[in-house]
Amino acid sequence: MYRKPNNQQKYKASKRKQSLCPFCHIDDGLLVREFKHFRIILNKFPYDFWDLRSVEEHLMVLPLRHLQDFGEFSLEEIKEFMEIIQEYSALGYDSFTRSPHSTLRSQTHIHTHLIKTTGKEIKKISYDVATDFLEYES
């Protein structure tokens, strides 16, 4: 799950400028659907590949309340969350959530990625750890 250099640069620049939770304050044009307890948004900085496949669409499921962990979900929120995951799984989306203890987690507001790939396999990947940039050939 990585971004091409131009997307990664935009993402890192955006993170430096953040003062409010970007998941509590959604940018215009990103909202896809809203439920009683959750919303689905377009990822402003989508991954370019996932599981060695090109990404077609990258969405995120966000609780409306600012929560940090699944353990904070009410029973009603758990039910609605699972219904959303089941619906999008049936449409071909993979789901992914980082633990609140992960050092790679980008936001404290828990969020689940919904990623749909093109199915097109990536043939060659080149990653520079120092710059956190990725190049690939599909």
Chimera marker file (.cmm) of the C-alpha trace (Angstrom):
<marker_set name="trace">
<marker id="1" x="0.000" y="0.000" z="0.000" r="1" g="1" b="0" radius="0.5"/>
<marker id="2" x="1.924" y="2.906" z="-1.299" r="1" g="1" b="0" radius="0.5"/>
<marker id="3" x="1.560" y="6.149" z="-3.179" r="1" g="1" b="0" radius="0.5"/>
<marker id="4" x="3.458" y="7.446" z="-6.186" r="1" g="1" b="0" radius="0.5"/>
<marker id="5" x="5.946" y="10.250" z="-5.377" r="1" g="1" b="0" radius="0.5"/>
<marker id="6" x="3.617" y="13.135" z="-6.313" r="1" g="1" b="0" radius="0.5"/>
<marker id="7" x="0.777" y="11.761" z="-4.155" r="1" g="1" b="0" radius="0.5"/>
<marker id="8" x="3.152" y="11.036" z="-1.255" r="1" g="1" b="0" radius="0.5"/>
<marker id="9" x="4.571" y="14.584" z="-1.364" r="1" g="1" b="0" radius="0.5"/>
<marker id="10" x="1.059" y="16.099" z="-1.270" r="1" g="1" b="0" radius="0.5"/>
<marker id="11" x="0.105" y="13.798" z="1.610" r="1" g="1" b="0" radius="0.5"/>
<marker id="12" x="3.169" y="14.695" z="3.698" r="1" g="1" b="0" radius="0.5"/>
<marker id="13" x="2.712" y="18.438" z="3.039" r="1" g="1" b="0" radius="0.5"/>
<marker id="14" x="-0.934" y="18.198" z="4.109" r="1" g="1" b="0" radius="0.5"/>
<marker id="15" x="-0.033" y="16.413" z="7.365" r="1" g="1" b="0" radius="0.5"/>
<marker id="16" x="2.371" y="19.219" z="8.322" r="1" g="1" b="0" radius="0.5"/>
<marker id="17" x="-0.424" y="21.796" z="7.922" r="1" g="1" b="0" radius="0.5"/>
<marker id="18" x="-3.091" y="19.938" z="9.952" r="1" g="1" b="0" radius="0.5"/>
<marker id="19" x="-4.459" y="21.647" z="13.025" r="1" g="1" b="0" radius="0.5"/>
<marker id="20" x="-7.920" y="20.022" z="13.137" r="1" g="1" b="0" radius="0.5"/>
<marker id="21" x="-8.862" y="16.375" z="12.751" r="1" g="1" b="0" radius="0.5"/>
<marker id="22" x="-9.321" y="15.886" z="8.983" r="1" g="1" b="0" radius="0.5"/>
<marker id="23" x="-11.905" y="13.167" z="9.647" r="1" g="1" b="0" radius="0.5"/>
<marker id="24" x="-14.069" y="15.356" z="11.874" r="1" g="1" b="0" radius="0.5"/>
<marker id="25" x="-13.807" y="18.213" z="9.355" r="1" g="1" b="0" radius="0.5"/>
<marker id="26" x="-14.290" y="16.698" z="5.887" r="1" g="1" b="0" radius="0.5"/>
<marker id="27" x="-13.156" y="18.644" z="2.824" r="1" g="1" b="0" radius="0.5"/>
<marker id="28" x="-15.854" y="19.533" z="0.292" r="1" g="1" b="0" radius="0.5"/>
<marker id="29" x="-16.386" y="16.931" z="-2.395" r="1" g="1" b="0" radius="0.5"/>
<marker id="30" x="-15.023" y="13.963" z="-0.431" r="1" g="1" b="0" radius="0.5"/>
<marker id="31" x="-18.281" y="12.661" z="1.093" r="1" g="1" b="0" radius="0.5"/>
<marker id="32" x="-19.581" y="9.534" z="-0.654" r="1" g="1" b="0" radius="0.5"/>
<marker id="33" x="-22.253" y="8.307" z="1.794" r="1" g="1" b="0" radius="0.5"/>
<marker id="34" x="-23.459" y="9.049" z="5.290" r="1" g="1" b="0" radius="0.5"/>
<marker id="35" x="-25.120" y="6.653" z="7.715" r="1" g="1" b="0" radius="0.5"/>
<marker id="36" x="-26.464" y="7.088" z="11.235" r="1" g="1" b="0" radius="0.5"/>
<marker id="37" x="-23.047" y="6.487" z="12.853" r="1" g="1" b="0" radius="0.5"/>
<marker id="38" x="-20.553" y="6.511" z="9.973" r="1" g="1" b="0" radius="0.5"/>
<marker id="39" x="-19.620" y="8.246" z="6.781" r="1" g="1" b="0" radius="0.5"/>
<marker id="40" x="-17.723" y="7.023" z="3.754" r="1" g="1" b="0" radius="0.5"/>
<marker id="41" x="-15.360" y="9.452" z="2.080" r="1" g="1" b="0" radius="0.5"/>
<marker id="42" x="-12.956" y="9.429" z="-0.835" r="1" g="1" b="0" radius="0.5"/>
<marker id="43" x="-9.379" y="9.229" z="0.366" r="1" g="1" b="0" radius="0.5"/>
<marker id="44" x="-7.878" y="12.619" z="-0.503" r="1" g="1" b="0" radius="0.5"/>
<marker id="45" x="-4.465" y="10.956" z="-0.887" r="1" g="1" b="0" radius="0.5"/>
<marker id="46" x="-5.304" y="7.480" z="-2.220" r="1" g="1" b="0" radius="0.5"/>
<marker id="47" x="-2.877" y="4.601" z="-2.415" r="1" g="1" b="0" radius="0.5"/>
<marker id="48" x="-1.677" y="3.905" z="-5.926" r="1" g="1" b="0" radius="0.5"/>
<marker id="49" x="-1.262" y="0.191" z="-5.350" r="1" g="1" b="0" radius="0.5"/>
<marker id="50" x="-2.493" y="-2.438" z="-2.906" r="1" g="1" b="0" radius="0.5"/>
<marker id="51" x="-1.467" y="-6.091" z="-2.672" r="1" g="1" b="0" radius="0.5"/>
<marker id="52" x="0.677" y="-5.675" z="-5.803" r="1" g="1" b="0" radius="0.5"/>
<marker id="53" x="-2.309" y="-4.434" z="-7.820" r="1" g="1" b="0" radius="0.5"/>
<marker id="54" x="-3.159" y="-0.981" z="-9.193" r="1" g="1" b="0" radius="0.5"/>
<marker id="55" x="-5.843" y="0.776" z="-7.141" r="1" g="1" b="0" radius="0.5"/>
<marker id="56" x="-9.120" y="1.692" z="-8.862" r="1" g="1" b="0" radius="0.5"/>
<marker id="57" x="-10.808" y="3.394" z="-5.884" r="1" g="1" b="0" radius="0.5"/>
<marker id="58" x="-9.773" y="4.186" z="-2.313" r="1" g="1" b="0" radius="0.5"/>
<marker id="59" x="-12.497" y="5.077" z="0.188" r="1" g="1" b="0" radius="0.5"/>
<marker id="60" x="-12.489" y="5.329" z="3.975" r="1" g="1" b="0" radius="0.5"/>
<marker id="61" x="-15.129" y="4.483" z="6.585" r="1" g="1" b="0" radius="0.5"/>
<marker id="62" x="-15.129" y="6.958" z="9.492" r="1" g="1" b="0" radius="0.5"/>
<marker id="63" x="-17.211" y="6.976" z="12.660" r="1" g="1" b="0" radius="0.5"/>
<marker id="64" x="-19.026" y="10.295" z="13.042" r="1" g="1" b="0" radius="0.5"/>
<marker id="65" x="-17.796" y="10.433" z="16.640" r="1" g="1" b="0" radius="0.5"/>
<marker id="66" x="-14.064" y="11.033" z="17.133" r="1" g="1" b="0" radius="0.5"/>
<marker id="67" x="-13.058" y="7.562" z="18.344" r="1" g="1" b="0" radius="0.5"/>
<marker id="68" x="-9.600" y="6.034" z="18.523" r="1" g="1" b="0" radius="0.5"/>
<marker id="69" x="-10.315" y="2.310" z="18.743" r="1" g="1" b="0" radius="0.5"/>
<marker id="70" x="-12.940" y="-0.296" z="17.859" r="1" g="1" b="0" radius="0.5"/>
<marker id="71" x="-13.349" y="-0.927" z="21.596" r="1" g="1" b="0" radius="0.5"/>
<marker id="72" x="-15.048" y="2.470" z="21.877" r="1" g="1" b="0" radius="0.5"/>
<marker id="73" x="-17.835" y="1.526" z="19.428" r="1" g="1" b="0" radius="0.5"/>
<marker id="74" x="-21.326" y="1.062" z="20.841" r="1" g="1" b="0" radius="0.5"/>
<marker id="75" x="-23.183" y="-2.147" z="19.931" r="1" g="1" b="0" radius="0.5"/>
<marker id="76" x="-25.254" y="-0.149" z="17.441" r="1" g="1" b="0" radius="0.5"/>
<marker id="77" x="-22.074" y="1.252" z="15.861" r="1" g="1" b="0" radius="0.5"/>
<marker id="78" x="-20.517" y="-2.222" z="15.639" r="1" g="1" b="0" radius="0.5"/>
<marker id="79" x="-23.609" y="-3.523" z="13.830" r="1" g="1" b="0" radius="0.5"/>
<marker id="80" x="-23.682" y="-0.642" z="11.351" r="1" g="1" b="0" radius="0.5"/>
<marker id="81" x="-19.917" y="-0.848" z="10.766" r="1" g="1" b="0" radius="0.5"/>
<marker id="82" x="-20.102" y="-4.567" z="9.976" r="1" g="1" b="0" radius="0.5"/>
<marker id="83" x="-23.022" y="-3.993" z="7.592" r="1" g="1" b="0" radius="0.5"/>
<marker id="84" x="-20.944" y="-1.387" z="5.728" r="1" g="1" b="0" radius="0.5"/>
<marker id="85" x="-17.896" y="-3.675" z="5.553" r="1" g="1" b="0" radius="0.5"/>
<marker id="86" x="-20.049" y="-6.586" z="4.325" r="1" g="1" b="0" radius="0.5"/>
<marker id="87" x="-21.668" y="-4.424" z="1.640" r="1" g="1" b="0" radius="0.5"/>
<marker id="88" x="-18.379" y="-3.109" z="0.299" r="1" g="1" b="0" radius="0.5"/>
<marker id="89" x="-16.666" y="-6.498" z="0.557" r="1" g="1" b="0" radius="0.5"/>
<marker id="90" x="-19.392" y="-7.920" z="-1.693" r="1" g="1" b="0" radius="0.5"/>
<marker id="91" x="-18.568" y="-5.121" z="-4.174" r="1" g="1" b="0" radius="0.5"/>
<marker id="92" x="-14.902" y="-6.199" z="-4.308" r="1" g="1" b="0" radius="0.5"/>
<marker id="93" x="-13.326" y="-3.835" z="-1.776" r="1" g="1" b="0" radius="0.5"/>
<marker id="94" x="-10.610" y="-4.941" z="0.641" r="1" g="1" b="0" radius="0.5"/>
<marker id="95" x="-10.739" y="-3.418" z="4.125" r="1" g="1" b="0" radius="0.5"/>
<marker id="96" x="-7.796" y="-2.360" z="6.269" r="1" g="1" b="0" radius="0.5"/>
<marker id="97" x="-7.472" y="-0.673" z="9.674" r="1" g="1" b="0" radius="0.5"/>
<marker id="98" x="-4.325" y="0.028" z="11.691" r="1" g="1" b="0" radius="0.5"/>
<marker id="99" x="-4.218" y="-0.683" z="15.418" r="1" g="1" b="0" radius="0.5"/>
<marker id="100" x="-4.236" y="2.402" z="17.658" r="1" g="1" b="0" radius="0.5"/>
<marker id="101" x="-0.833" y="1.137" z="18.872" r="1" g="1" b="0" radius="0.5"/>
<marker id="102" x="0.711" y="1.136" z="15.382" r="1" g="1" b="0" radius="0.5"/>
<marker id="103" x="3.576" y="3.575" z="14.911" r="1" g="1" b="0" radius="0.5"/>
<marker id="104" x="2.494" y="3.892" z="11.269" r="1" g="1" b="0" radius="0.5"/>
<marker id="105" x="-1.027" y="5.067" z="12.070" r="1" g="1" b="0" radius="0.5"/>
<marker id="106" x="-1.497" y="8.513" z="10.520" r="1" g="1" b="0" radius="0.5"/>
<marker id="107" x="-4.543" y="9.788" z="12.461" r="1" g="1" b="0" radius="0.5"/>
<marker id="108" x="-5.921" y="9.198" z="15.947" r="1" g="1" b="0" radius="0.5"/>
<marker id="109" x="-9.506" y="9.162" z="14.566" r="1" g="1" b="0" radius="0.5"/>
<marker id="110" x="-10.040" y="5.480" z="13.761" r="1" g="1" b="0" radius="0.5"/>
<marker id="111" x="-10.714" y="4.850" z="10.088" r="1" g="1" b="0" radius="0.5"/>
<marker id="112" x="-10.984" y="1.825" z="7.854" r="1" g="1" b="0" radius="0.5"/>
<marker id="113" x="-9.683" y="1.876" z="4.306" r="1" g="1" b="0" radius="0.5"/>
<marker id="114" x="-11.869" y="0.384" z="1.568" r="1" g="1" b="0" radius="0.5"/>
<marker id="115" x="-9.658" y="-0.375" z="-1.411" r="1" g="1" b="0" radius="0.5"/>
<marker id="116" x="-10.784" y="-1.660" z="-4.791" r="1" g="1" b="0" radius="0.5"/>
<marker id="117" x="-8.065" y="-2.717" z="-7.201" r="1" g="1" b="0" radius="0.5"/>
<marker id="118" x="-8.099" y="-2.951" z="-10.971" r="1" g="1" b="0" radius="0.5"/>
<marker id="119" x="-6.791" y="-6.487" z="-10.691" r="1" g="1" b="0" radius="0.5"/>
<marker id="120" x="-3.863" y="-5.416" z="-12.869" r="1" g="1" b="0" radius="0.5"/>
<marker id="121" x="-0.686" y="-6.871" z="-11.374" r="1" g="1" b="0" radius="0.5"/>
<marker id="122" x="2.333" y="-4.651" z="-10.690" r="1" g="1" b="0" radius="0.5"/>
<marker id="123" x="5.372" y="-6.021" z="-12.558" r="1" g="1" b="0" radius="0.5"/>
<marker id="124" x="8.187" y="-3.960" z="-11.047" r="1" g="1" b="0" radius="0.5"/>
<marker id="125" x="8.471" y="-1.971" z="-7.811" r="1" g="1" b="0" radius="0.5"/>
<marker id="126" x="11.265" y="0.384" z="-6.779" r="1" g="1" b="0" radius="0.5"/>
<marker id="127" x="11.120" y="1.965" z="-3.318" r="1" g="1" b="0" radius="0.5"/>
<marker id="128" x="13.494" y="4.519" z="-1.794" r="1" g="1" b="0" radius="0.5"/>
<marker id="129" x="13.316" y="4.281" z="2.009" r="1" g="1" b="0" radius="0.5"/>
<marker id="130" x="15.159" y="7.585" z="2.527" r="1" g="1" b="0" radius="0.5"/>
<marker id="131" x="12.610" y="9.604" z="0.549" r="1" g="1" b="0" radius="0.5"/>
<marker id="132" x="9.607" y="7.299" z="1.100" r="1" g="1" b="0" radius="0.5"/>
<marker id="133" x="9.004" y="7.346" z="-2.653" r="1" g="1" b="0" radius="0.5"/>
<marker id="134" x="7.802" y="4.504" z="-4.791" r="1" g="1" b="0" radius="0.5"/>
<marker id="135" x="7.987" y="3.882" z="-8.509" r="1" g="1" b="0" radius="0.5"/>
<marker id="136" x="6.374" y="0.947" z="-10.192" r="1" g="1" b="0" radius="0.5"/>
<marker id="137" x="5.568" y="-0.488" z="-13.574" r="1" g="1" b="0" radius="0.5"/>
<marker id="138" x="2.298" y="-2.230" z="-14.322" r="1" g="1" b="0" radius="0.5"/>
<link id1="1" id2="2" r="1" g="1" b="0" radius="0.2"/>
<link id1="2" id2="3" r="1" g="1" b="0" radius="0.2"/>
<link id1="3" id2="4" r="1" g="1" b="0" radius="0.2"/>
<link id1="4" id2="5" r="1" g="1" b="0" radius="0.2"/>
<link id1="5" id2="6" r="1" g="1" b="0" radius="0.2"/>
<link id1="6" id2="7" r="1" g="1" b="0" radius="0.2"/>
<link id1="7" id2="8" r="1" g="1" b="0" radius="0.2"/>
<link id1="8" id2="9" r="1" g="1" b="0" radius="0.2"/>
<link id1="9" id2="10" r="1" g="1" b="0" radius="0.2"/>
<link id1="10" id2="11" r="1" g="1" b="0" radius="0.2"/>
<link id1="11" id2="12" r="1" g="1" b="0" radius="0.2"/>
<link id1="12" id2="13" r="1" g="1" b="0" radius="0.2"/>
<link id1="13" id2="14" r="1" g="1" b="0" radius="0.2"/>
<link id1="14" id2="15" r="1" g="1" b="0" radius="0.2"/>
<link id1="15" id2="16" r="1" g="1" b="0" radius="0.2"/>
<link id1="16" id2="17" r="1" g="1" b="0" radius="0.2"/>
<link id1="17" id2="18" r="1" g="1" b="0" radius="0.2"/>
<link id1="18" id2="19" r="1" g="1" b="0" radius="0.2"/>
<link id1="19" id2="20" r="1" g="1" b="0" radius="0.2"/>
<link id1="20" id2="21" r="1" g="1" b="0" radius="0.2"/>
<link id1="21" id2="22" r="1" g="1" b="0" radius="0.2"/>
<link id1="22" id2="23" r="1" g="1" b="0" radius="0.2"/>
<link id1="23" id2="24" r="1" g="1" b="0" radius="0.2"/>
<link id1="24" id2="25" r="1" g="1" b="0" radius="0.2"/>
<link id1="25" id2="26" r="1" g="1" b="0" radius="0.2"/>
<link id1="26" id2="27" r="1" g="1" b="0" radius="0.2"/>
<link id1="27" id2="28" r="1" g="1" b="0" radius="0.2"/>
<link id1="28" id2="29" r="1" g="1" b="0" radius="0.2"/>
<link id1="29" id2="30" r="1" g="1" b="0" radius="0.2"/>
<link id1="30" id2="31" r="1" g="1" b="0" radius="0.2"/>
<link id1="31" id2="32" r="1" g="1" b="0" radius="0.2"/>
<link id1="32" id2="33" r="1" g="1" b="0" radius="0.2"/>
<link id1="33" id2="34" r="1" g="1" b="0" radius="0.2"/>
<link id1="34" id2="35" r="1" g="1" b="0" radius="0.2"/>
<link id1="35" id2="36" r="1" g="1" b="0" radius="0.2"/>
<link id1="36" id2="37" r="1" g="1" b="0" radius="0.2"/>
<link id1="37" id2="38" r="1" g="1" b="0" radius="0.2"/>
<link id1="38" id2="39" r="1" g="1" b="0" radius="0.2"/>
<link id1="39" id2="40" r="1" g="1" b="0" radius="0.2"/>
<link id1="40" id2="41" r="1" g="1" b="0" radius="0.2"/>
<link id1="41" id2="42" r="1" g="1" b="0" radius="0.2"/>
<link id1="42" id2="43" r="1" g="1" b="0" radius="0.2"/>
<link id1="43" id2="44" r="1" g="1" b="0" radius="0.2"/>
<link id1="44" id2="45" r="1" g="1" b="0" radius="0.2"/>
<link id1="45" id2="46" r="1" g="1" b="0" radius="0.2"/>
<link id1="46" id2="47" r="1" g="1" b="0" radius="0.2"/>
<link id1="47" id2="48" r="1" g="1" b="0" radius="0.2"/>
<link id1="48" id2="49" r="1" g="1" b="0" radius="0.2"/>
<link id1="49" id2="50" r="1" g="1" b="0" radius="0.2"/>
<link id1="50" id2="51" r="1" g="1" b="0" radius="0.2"/>
<link id1="51" id2="52" r="1" g="1" b="0" radius="0.2"/>
<link id1="52" id2="53" r="1" g="1" b="0" radius="0.2"/>
<link id1="53" id2="54" r="1" g="1" b="0" radius="0.2"/>
<link id1="54" id2="55" r="1" g="1" b="0" radius="0.2"/>
<link id1="55" id2="56" r="1" g="1" b="0" radius="0.2"/>
<link id1="56" id2="57" r="1" g="1" b="0" radius="0.2"/>
<link id1="57" id2="58" r="1" g="1" b="0" radius="0.2"/>
<link id1="58" id2="59" r="1" g="1" b="0" radius="0.2"/>
<link id1="59" id2="60" r="1" g="1" b="0" radius="0.2"/>
<link id1="60" id2="61" r="1" g="1" b="0" radius="0.2"/>
<link id1="61" id2="62" r="1" g="1" b="0" radius="0.2"/>
<link id1="62" id2="63" r="1" g="1" b="0" radius="0.2"/>
<link id1="63" id2="64" r="1" g="1" b="0" radius="0.2"/>
<link id1="64" id2="65" r="1" g="1" b="0" radius="0.2"/>
<link id1="65" id2="66" r="1" g="1" b="0" radius="0.2"/>
<link id1="66" id2="67" r="1" g="1" b="0" radius="0.2"/>
<link id1="67" id2="68" r="1" g="1" b="0" radius="0.2"/>
<link id1="68" id2="69" r="1" g="1" b="0" radius="0.2"/>
<link id1="69" id2="70" r="1" g="1" b="0" radius="0.2"/>
<link id1="70" id2="71" r="1" g="1" b="0" radius="0.2"/>
<link id1="71" id2="72" r="1" g="1" b="0" radius="0.2"/>
<link id1="72" id2="73" r="1" g="1" b="0" radius="0.2"/>
<link id1="73" id2="74" r="1" g="1" b="0" radius="0.2"/>
<link id1="74" id2="75" r="1" g="1" b="0" radius="0.2"/>
<link id1="75" id2="76" r="1" g="1" b="0" radius="0.2"/>
<link id1="76" id2="77" r="1" g="1" b="0" radius="0.2"/>
<link id1="77" id2="78" r="1" g="1" b="0" radius="0.2"/>
<link id1="78" id2="79" r="1" g="1" b="0" radius="0.2"/>
<link id1="79" id2="80" r="1" g="1" b="0" radius="0.2"/>
<link id1="80" id2="81" r="1" g="1" b="0" radius="0.2"/>
<link id1="81" id2="82" r="1" g="1" b="0" radius="0.2"/>
<link id1="82" id2="83" r="1" g="1" b="0" radius="0.2"/>
<link id1="83" id2="84" r="1" g="1" b="0" radius="0.2"/>
<link id1="84" id2="85" r="1" g="1" b="0" radius="0.2"/>
<link id1="85" id2="86" r="1" g="1" b="0" radius="0.2"/>
<link id1="86" id2="87" r="1" g="1" b="0" radius="0.2"/>
<link id1="87" id2="88" r="1" g="1" b="0" radius="0.2"/>
<link id1="88" id2="89" r="1" g="1" b="0" radius="0.2"/>
<link id1="89" id2="90" r="1" g="1" b="0" radius="0.2"/>
<link id1="90" id2="91" r="1" g="1" b="0" radius="0.2"/>
<link id1="91" id2="92" r="1" g="1" b="0" radius="0.2"/>
<link id1="92" id2="93" r="1" g="1" b="0" radius="0.2"/>
<link id1="93" id2="94" r="1" g="1" b="0" radius="0.2"/>
<link id1="94" id2="95" r="1" g="1" b="0" radius="0.2"/>
<link id1="95" id2="96" r="1" g="1" b="0" radius="0.2"/>
<link id1="96" id2="97" r="1" g="1" b="0" radius="0.2"/>
<link id1="97" id2="98" r="1" g="1" b="0" radius="0.2"/>
<link id1="98" id2="99" r="1" g="1" b="0" radius="0.2"/>
<link id1="99" id2="100" r="1" g="1" b="0" radius="0.2"/>
<link id1="100" id2="101" r="1" g="1" b="0" radius="0.2"/>
<link id1="101" id2="102" r="1" g="1" b="0" radius="0.2"/>
<link id1="102" id2="103" r="1" g="1" b="0" radius="0.2"/>
<link id1="103" id2="104" r="1" g="1" b="0" radius="0.2"/>
<link id1="104" id2="105" r="1" g="1" b="0" radius="0.2"/>
<link id1="105" id2="106" r="1" g="1" b="0" radius="0.2"/>
<link id1="106" id2="107" r="1" g="1" b="0" radius="0.2"/>
<link id1="107" id2="108" r="1" g="1" b="0" radius="0.2"/>
<link id1="108" id2="109" r="1" g="1" b="0" radius="0.2"/>
<link id1="109" id2="110" r="1" g="1" b="0" radius="0.2"/>
<link id1="110" id2="111" r="1" g="1" b="0" radius="0.2"/>
<link id1="111" id2="112" r="1" g="1" b="0" radius="0.2"/>
<link id1="112" id2="113" r="1" g="1" b="0" radius="0.2"/>
<link id1="113" id2="114" r="1" g="1" b="0" radius="0.2"/>
<link id1="114" id2="115" r="1" g="1" b="0" radius="0.2"/>
<link id1="115" id2="116" r="1" g="1" b="0" radius="0.2"/>
<link id1="116" id2="117" r="1" g="1" b="0" radius="0.2"/>
<link id1="117" id2="118" r="1" g="1" b="0" radius="0.2"/>
<link id1="118" id2="119" r="1" g="1" b="0" radius="0.2"/>
<link id1="119" id2="120" r="1" g="1" b="0" radius="0.2"/>
<link id1="120" id2="121" r="1" g="1" b="0" radius="0.2"/>
<link id1="121" id2="122" r="1" g="1" b="0" radius="0.2"/>
<link id1="122" id2="123" r="1" g="1" b="0" radius="0.2"/>
<link id1="123" id2="124" r="1" g="1" b="0" radius="0.2"/>
<link id1="124" id2="125" r="1" g="1" b="0" radius="0.2"/>
<link id1="125" id2="126" r="1" g="1" b="0" radius="0.2"/>
<link id1="126" id2="127" r="1" g="1" b="0" radius="0.2"/>
<link id1="127" id2="128" r="1" g="1" b="0" radius="0.2"/>
<link id1="128" id2="129" r="1" g="1" b="0" radius="0.2"/>
<link id1="129" id2="130" r="1" g="1" b="0" radius="0.2"/>
<link id1="130" id2="131" r="1" g="1" b="0" radius="0.2"/>
<link id1="131" id2="132" r="1" g="1" b="0" radius="0.2"/>
<link id1="132" id2="133" r="1" g="1" b="0" radius="0.2"/>
<link id1="133" id2="134" r="1" g="1" b="0" radius="0.2"/>
<link id1="134" id2="135" r="1" g="1" b="0" radius="0.2"/>
<link id1="135" id2="136" r="1" g="1" b="0" radius="0.2"/>
<link id1="136" id2="137" r="1" g="1" b="0" radius="0.2"/>
<link id1="137" id2="138" r="1" g="1" b="0" radius="0.2"/>
</marker_set>
